[in-house]
Amino acid sequence: MNRKKIYMAIAELLDANIITQGIMPIVTEFNKPFFQFKKLDENTTEIDIYGDITSWRWMESDVSASTFKEQMDAVETPNIDVHINSYGGEVAEGLAIYNMLKNSGKNVTTTNDGFACSIASIIFMAGSKRVMNTGSLLLWHNPWTYASGNANELRKTADDMEKMGQSSIDIYLSGSNLDAETIKGMMDIETWINADEAIGWGIATSKHEEAAKQSMEARTLYATISRLKSLEQKLNEKPIEKPETNKATSAWDEFWR
């Protein structure tokens, strides 16, 4: 099988529409969404970033900056809720998505549903409200790459990587109460950050405990309704005659016992 047929077969497996340019087919459109924008109501659009952040989309969960922008341009709601579960990906793509959200003029809330690692942790920082779910984790580390060449080329690559790392430090610095030296040290040793640490260091603004709160409120409401129904029953019952020597008790007295 020649190379063109191999590329065509791969694109077909990916369920994509393709065009060919010379020997290499170009994927023009995937039939399945690789991440989702959902308009919840007139006020809020929800975005799920549940995959790798990459300029070349191999799986339907992958996220690219160019397609993210196409869908962002169509968002009309004042609020955007971004849910993240990603191991990260390409620095350039992630920085572009971060800046799109940051400069959108919308009220952006980012929520870590599982992992927000590497460049995905930068996207997490785009929210004015940044929410950590119980058990969710962030991962901060230095950018890395493959390199080849002579000593001068390798030194330049190392210098370039330090500049990329500095852009991450600047973003973490703007959204936390940590200093630059501490952030750099955390990136140097590859640091996992849990929900409580993220809140303590100002990286996150809150921890999502709504489910537990709603459960507690539901139990309280159920207990109150049960007591009120019991009171109503007693108020409707015929009063029980008691000896005059004993002080009469009302249904309200029974209720507050």
Buried (B, 14 or more C-beta within 10 A) or exposed (E): EEEEEEBBEBBEEBEBEBEEEEEEBEBEEBEEEBBBBEEEEEEBBBBBBBBBBBEEBEEBBBBBBEBBEEBBEEBEBEBBBBBBBBBBBBBEBBBBBBBBBBEBEBBBBBBBBBBBBBBBBBBBBBBEBBBBBEEBBBBBBBBEEEEEEEEEEEEEBEEEBEEBBEBBBEBBBEBBEBEEEBBBEBBEEEBEBBBEBBBEBEBBBBBBEEEEEEEEEEEEEEEEEEEEEEBEEBEEEEEEEEEEEEEEEEBEEEEEE
